[in-house]
Amino acid sequence: MFIRKKRNKSGTISVFVLSTTKSRKQRLVKSFGSAHPNDTAALEKLLQQASSFIQEMEGPYPWCKAEIGE
């Protein structure tokens, strides 16, 4: 799983957690919202939430990944 920041047409930045499937396609796991690029505190909060979500789903060992939506 990894975090993606995507810029929207309105200028905000959305934060997503994606996983890669066996066929190398990317699957959306969870969306954490969006923030204005000038609001670094809100953007950092979203990135921290996404990072803690990944750690929670993968557990203490990164090679033991949880299957999402399968």
C-alpha positions as CSV (number, residue, x, y, z in Angstrom):
1,M,0.0,0.0,0.0
2,F,1.1,3.5,-0.6
3,I,-0.1,7.1,-0.4
4,R,-0.9,9.2,-3.4
5,K,-1.4,13.0,-3.4
6,K,-3.5,14.2,-6.4
7,R,-4.1,17.8,-7.4
8,N,-7.7,18.5,-8.3
9,K,-9.0,21.1,-10.8
10,S,-10.1,23.3,-7.9
11,G,-6.4,23.5,-6.7
12,T,-6.9,21.3,-3.6
13,I,-4.8,18.2,-3.0
14,S,-6.6,14.9,-2.3
15,V,-4.9,12.1,-0.2
16,F,-5.5,8.5,-1.1
17,V,-4.2,5.1,0.0
18,L,-3.8,2.7,-2.9
19,S,-2.7,-0.9,-3.2
20,T,-1.2,-2.7,-6.1
21,T,-2.9,-5.9,-7.3
22,K,-1.1,-8.9,-8.7
23,S,-1.8,-7.7,-12.2
24,R,-0.1,-4.4,-11.4
25,K,-3.3,-2.4,-11.3
26,Q,-3.8,0.1,-8.6
27,R,-6.9,-0.2,-6.3
28,L,-8.2,2.6,-4.1
29,V,-8.3,1.4,-0.5
30,K,-9.4,4.6,1.3
31,S,-9.7,8.3,0.6
32,F,-8.8,10.7,3.4
33,G,-10.1,14.0,2.0
34,S,-8.6,17.1,0.5
35,A,-6.8,20.2,1.6
36,H,-5.7,23.5,0.1
37,P,-2.0,23.5,-0.7
38,N,-1.4,26.6,1.4
39,D,-2.9,24.9,4.4
40,T,0.1,22.7,5.3
41,A,-1.2,21.8,8.7
42,A,-4.4,20.2,7.2
43,L,-2.4,18.5,4.5
44,E,0.1,17.0,7.1
45,K,-2.9,15.8,9.2
46,L,-4.3,13.9,6.2
47,L,-0.9,12.4,5.4
48,Q,-0.4,11.4,9.0
49,Q,-3.9,9.7,9.0
50,A,-3.1,7.8,5.8
51,S,0.3,6.7,7.1
52,S,-1.2,5.4,10.4
53,F,-3.9,3.6,8.4
54,I,-1.3,1.8,6.4
55,Q,0.7,0.9,9.5
56,E,-2.5,-0.4,11.1
57,M,-3.5,-2.5,8.1
58,E,0.0,-3.9,7.5
59,G,0.7,-4.7,11.2
60,P,4.1,-4.6,12.8
61,Y,5.7,-6.4,9.9
62,P,5.5,-4.8,6.5
63,W,5.9,-8.1,4.7
64,C,2.7,-9.4,6.3
65,K,0.2,-7.3,4.3
66,A,-3.5,-7.5,5.0
67,E,-5.8,-8.2,2.0
68,I,-8.2,-5.4,1.4
69,G,-11.5,-5.9,-0.3
70,E,-10.7,-9.4,-1.5
